[in-house]
Amino acid sequence: MRLLQEAQKLQALYQSLAKSIPESLKVYGSIFHISRGNPFNLEVLVDSWPEYQTVITRPQKEEMTDDMDHYINCYHIFTKAPETLPEILESNKVINWDQSLRIQGLQQSLDEKIKSVAASKSVQIDYSKCFLYTTEATLQMKSPNKRIFRKSQETDNQNTGKFKSEVDEFKPTFLDVSHSELVNKNWKFGKNEKSLRYIKRCIQNFPAYGLLGPEGNPISWNVMDAACELRMAYTLPEYQGRGMLRQMMNPYMKYLQQNEIPFYLFVEDKNENSHKAVRQLGFQTMPCGWHLWQSIPTRFQQLPHF
């Protein structure tokens, strides 16, 4: 695998990956944020250039200093040739299998290959599959002329525009870092110090949106991550079933579309309420699915793991 760093080559890769949306959205979204200052210090690997088959985005080495922090130790993969993956992933120069890590992708064909490599490394793999949802606006980003590496398209995360709530007592707004504790406390995959650091970093660098209640505190929210995925969506119990998600998401989605920011999300299989809610918002389920592989080295398997 070779490191792709030059803006011109990354732009060409971004445009090429657009043709493979939605399967390429993880790496496509990562490169989008790389072009906007790269706040998570990600790097892009390709197996060859300019004719590539596999793309992997991952944090730079200096970011992955905590062997237990799978929130940071996260790899995104897209491939046109899954049969070549084992040879690529077996190299510790590509994947640091000595760490607790996550691999994310939007292709079912990755599963068998990743599990076979993990078995050869004698590491435990926990696999999750969920429904992938995106919108027509993101699917239309397949335009070959989409350019991202230019300052004129930089996004101001604090520009809330003229969005207004449908009910006067609720105010849609961008979240700030002071809301991180609340998000972490209510995130199913959080509730620990590592997740709190991760959430703070996401809110500081990417558009995170919420709906403020009568007392001025968030009562419903959603946070974007380093791959442009919308995550951590939650509405406080006392406000659930009252359409708060729709009130929050409508202006949020409008903002993302106006700024040509790709976005998508996942919903777990049995979460019928969330399936219904995102469909009402205009999201469409994608046949490729959303896939997560979490690897835990043997030396960590007896320790508390989040």
Buried (B, 14 or more C-beta within 10 A) or exposed (E): BEEBEEEEBBBBBBBBBBEBBBBBBBBBBBBBBBBBEBBBBBBBBBBEEEEBBBBBBBBEEEBBEBBBBBBBBBBBBBBBEBEBBBEBBBEEEBBBBBBBBBBBBBBBBBBEBBEBBBEEBEBBBEEBBBBBBBBEBBBEBBEEEBEBBEEEBEBEBEEBEEBEBEEEEBBBBBBBEEBBEBBBEBBEEBEBEBBBBBBBBBBBBBBBBBBBBEEEEBBBBBBBBBBBBBBBBBBBEEBBEBBBBBBBBBBBBBBBBEBBBBBBBBBBEEBEEBBEBBEEBBBBBBEBBBBBBBBBBEEBEEEEEB
